[in-house]
Structure formats: structure tokens, C-alpha cells
Amino acid sequence: MAEEPDRQKLDALTDRIQAAQKAQEPAPRRESKYTKASLAWRMVIELVVGMGLGVLLGYGLDVLFGTLPVFLMIFACLGFAAGIKTMMRTADEVKHKRGEGARLGD
């Protein structure tokens, strides 16, 4: 006849299996209080850098050609548009949970 399994050994084995499964589970992500703020600062910096590069490039061309306000205004507007486009791309990353923006926005 077959022997009945030892109940204590089975309980100990069940406990070890559950402990091993729990150890392999990924740790729950804790949301830092700075993640939303860092995402907002990233978007502000993207806008300011785009605008700044446009102004610098426009001013440089104006000094080179001697037409001070023309290229400055044109490239300032282009830099602003580029900054807005980059901000929108970051917002899209967060919305669709892709890239670095998604890690910051969780």
C-alpha cells in the first residue's frame, strides 16, 4: 500500500514555494513626489532651449548680414514652434507610456 504523505513536510514545501514565488515578483513601483515636477521641468526646459537656440541663431545671422531684427524674429518664432513640438512629443510619450517621459510620469 502507498504511504500517506507527511503533512508537515508538505506544508513546509508549500511555504518554501510561496516564499520563492514572492521573492521573484517585481517590487511595486513607488511614485516619487518629484516625478510629476521633473516631467514639468523637462517640458519647460525643452521650450526654453528651443526658443533660446532660435534667438541665438537668428541674432547670429542678423549680425552676419547686418539686418538686426529680421532673422531674430523669424528664428525666435521657429524656435518657439520647435519647443512646442518637442513638448507635445514628450506629452505623447507619457500618454502612451513610452520612453523616458513615461518613466517620469508614472
C-alpha positions in Angstrom: 0.0 0.0 0.0 1.0 3.6 -0.6 2.1 5.5 2.4 0.3 8.7 3.3 2.5 11.8 2.8 3.8 13.6 5.8 1.6 16.6 6.3 4.3 18.7 8.0 6.7 18.2 5.1 4.0 19.2 2.5 3.2 22.3 4.5 6.9 23.2 4.7 7.3 22.6 1.0 4.2 24.8 0.2 5.6 27.6 2.4 9.0 27.4 0.6 7.3 27.5 -2.9 5.2 30.5 -1.9 8.3 32.3 -0.5 10.2 31.7 -3.7 7.3 33.0 -5.8 7.0 36.1 -3.7 10.8 36.7 -4.0 10.6 36.6 -7.8 7.7 39.1 -8.1 8.8 42.6 -9.1 8.7 45.2 -6.4 5.7 47.6 -6.7 6.8 50.9 -8.2 6.6 53.7 -5.7 5.7 57.1 -7.1 8.2 59.7 -6.1 6.8 63.1 -5.1 9.3 64.6 -7.6 8.3 62.6 -10.8 5.5 65.0 -11.9 7.6 68.0 -11.1 10.6 66.7 -13.0 8.4 66.0 -16.0 7.0 69.5 -15.9 10.5 71.0 -15.6 11.6 68.8 -18.6 8.9 70.3 -20.7 9.7 73.8 -19.6 13.4 73.3 -20.4 12.5 71.9 -23.8 10.5 75.0 -24.6 13.2 77.5 -23.3 16.0 75.7 -25.1 14.2 75.7 -28.4 13.4 79.4 -28.1 16.9 80.2 -26.9 18.5 78.3 -29.9 16.2 80.1 -32.3 17.1 83.5 -30.8 20.8 82.8 -30.8 20.8 81.6 -34.4 18.6 84.5 -35.6 20.8 87.0 -33.8 24.0 85.5 -35.3 22.5 85.7 -38.8 21.4 89.3 -38.2 24.9 90.3 -37.1 26.4 88.4 -40.0 24.2 90.1 -42.6 23.6 93.4 -40.8 19.8 93.1 -40.6 19.2 93.1 -36.9 15.5 92.4 -36.2 14.6 90.3 -39.2 16.2 86.9 -38.6 16.0 87.4 -34.9 12.2 87.5 -35.1 11.9 84.7 -37.6 14.1 82.3 -35.8 12.6 83.2 -32.4 9.2 82.1 -33.8 10.7 78.9 -35.3 12.5 78.1 -32.0 9.2 78.6 -30.1 7.4 76.3 -32.6 10.2 73.7 -32.2 10.0 73.9 -28.4 6.2 73.4 -28.5 6.6 70.4 -30.9 9.1 68.8 -28.6 6.9 69.4 -25.5 4.0 67.7 -27.4 6.2 64.7 -28.3 7.0 64.3 -24.6 3.3 64.6 -23.6 2.6 61.9 -26.2 5.2 59.6 -24.7 3.6 60.0 -21.3 0.2 59.4 -22.7 1.2 56.2 -24.5 3.5 55.1 -21.7 6.7 55.0 -23.9 10.2 56.2 -23.3 11.7 58.3 -20.6 8.7 60.5 -20.3 6.6 57.6 -19.3 9.0 56.6 -16.6 8.9 60.1 -15.2 5.2 60.4 -15.5 4.1 57.2 -13.8 
